[in-house]
Amino acid sequence: MYVLLILIIVDILGLFSVLKRNDLDPMYKIVFTLCIILLPIVGIIIYYLFSSRRKRKKFDISKRWGRSSKR
């Protein structure tokens, strides 16, 4: 009984995690959502393994102003 409740809570958290991300293509959101719904435990594991967070590019102010950062 408690295992089922924990599984449902983890599934709901996984779905919220997928749906609130703005950096994913909508098609990936659909695929990950279906994986989580159809394969609850495996779907969440697949989502967290393959949904890499995109690294934000650092803004280098020295390039913007035409100066080199090496002195």
Order of alpha helices (4+ residues) and beta strands (2+ residues): alpha-alpha-alpha-alpha
